[in-house]
Amino acid sequence: MRVLLLVDSYYPEIRSAPKLIRELAEAIHASGHQVTILAPSAQLDREFSIEDTPTISIARVLVPRTKGRTKPLRALIEVLLSTIIWRHAKLFLQSTRHDLIVFYSPTIFFSPLVARLKQLWSCPAYLVLRDIFPQWAAEIGVLSRRSPIYAFFTYAAKKQYLIADRIGVQSPGDIPSLSAWRGKVEVLYNWSASRPATHQSLVGWRERLQLGDRFVFFFGGNIGSAQEPVSILRLAQRLQDRRDIAFLLVGDGDHVPLLRRQIATLRLDNVRLLPTMPEPDYFALLSEINVGVVSLHPNLRTHNIPAKFLGYLAAGKAVLARLNRGHDLVDIFATYGVGLCCVSGDDDAFCDAALRLANHRQATQQMGSNGLSLLRTLFSPEQAARQILACPRS
């Protein structure tokens, strides 16, 4: 069987989606199938290119750059993705039939292209739904439910649900949000290839960042509204007198300028903020920290399982988490002992949990080992591949 994986970004872009798609592609290939990844790119010198690797084919389509553009212009480019991809990849898609389409959301604007390809190839389509957008944006106040923009995004989201034969959500708690599509919806957990907990960095990040043997809390990935990263700065401020504890944030996002100002204003010399880095450096750095941090906005009702959480598990690190009330991850923490969690908005509980981890290093290391075992059991690329390949036509 030939499988098409449609995603809005791929390497060399540094985001969570390329890593997930690559690991999924490799798992599908390992099960005996041919895989094509189709992705837009602003870095091409031609309209379309295709690269064959030993395991997968990577097709790229030239799109206008979005970095540094205004939000309306970025949104317009995203809306036009299906049109641009079809225009530039039409000959390839018409001549290369696939038996299954797997499309990844975000973005929510692939439905016109998927509909065209389903008709062309007479095949089913599986939606890997990682964000229930625009619902989560309304929950945290980024969008108003009364705005025309919200109505437009809701329409686009429903179109992708309509065209999909099966919809994989991140967590059981997300299923009620798609009650109108219940017959199509199943839980497809996020996944991550496991890495040995004993992985050693050749970069020497502790020495480079002058961290010494301090106990390091690490937050990596998108730094935006949904993560409420200022909560980590509030925690760092509370623990400033603990000279044996440090905080390291690595990533990009809308809240980075705000964090830089607050770090300077509050004189948080126990916090370091670094930009997004290449994946090998990121995981080398992750191997040297003590605890990975997950933070979710308290108003979120969707049950997002952040990719960073799986990255921490893969590195064999314990996790400190602020989760919105009723989140499905709470039971996972309790059952598998992968770290400590509290309800988002409870800064006292967040601080108490951080101190418990820092003050009991041996127990914290055991939590990291538990996390690696959990990853192999529940969040493997092989399990995700098996589910997706079983996609029926609705």
ABEGO torsion letter per residue (X at the ends): XBBBBBBABBOABBBAAAAAAAAAAAAAAAAGBBBBBBBBBAABABABBBBBBAABBBBBBBBBBABGBBAAAAAAAAAAAAAAAAAAAAAAAAABBBABBBBBOOBAAAAAAAAAAAAAAGBBBBBBBABBOAAAAAAAGABBAABAAAAAAAAAAAAAAAABABBBBABAAAAAAAAAAAAABBBBBBBBBBBBAABBBAAGAAAAAGAEABBBBBBBEBBBAAAGAAAAAAAAAAAAABAABBBBBBEBEAAAAAAAAAAAAAGBAABBBBBBBBAAAAAAAAAABABBBBBBBAABABBBBBAAAAAAAAAGBBBBBBBBBGBAAAAAAAAAGAEBBBBBGBAAAAAAAAAAAAABAAAAAAAAAAAAAAAAAAABAAAAAAAAAABBBX
